[in-house]
Amino acid sequence: MIILITLLFITGIFAIVLEAVLPFGISATAGLLIIAGSGYAAVYQFGWTLGMLYCILAFAIAVVATRLTMRSGLRAMRLVPPPAKKTDPSSAAAQSQGLEVEPEAGERAVVVQPLRPIGTIEWKGHRLPAKSHHPEHVTQAGTAVTISGKDSVYWIVEEIKEEP
């Protein structure tokens, strides 16, 4: 029975230390419950005096382990913002899409994925996310379009109407 009590205690401490890697309190709570179970087994096996002495020592060790784990876990898990880059905001979108030059209003492109109202166009060999100027109309693949501007990450396009 002493082996079971020792294994439960070690498993409980391991679960508490595991909290540094798997945050949100679930493994620490499980570890404390496992240690409480080992305390109950100690009281059952050794009587109230030695069992309560074990519980007090186990609780003190668990508190120290929890504090050390939380302190180091929070330090390891803290979020650090990436260093700021100094770029021109107008060219940031072009760089994120791998473009050296952005399309200008009035330039032509071809739809490669139907615009319902969002799809993909091809402009000078580059595939770009696009949004139809008329969201109620589906623009099919292969249709020639004119770029009329940009809205966040989407290029706004209009279908070129062929004259009869």
Buried (B, 14 or more C-beta within 10 A) or exposed (E): EEEEBEEBBEBBBEBBBBBBEEBEEEBBEBBBEBBBBBBBBBBEBBEEEEBBEBBEEBBEBBEEBBEEBBEEBEEEEEEEEEEEEEEEEEEEBBEEBEBEEBBEEEBBBEBBBBBEBEBBBBBEEBEBBBBBBEEEEEBEBEBBBBBEBBEEEBBBBBBEEEEE
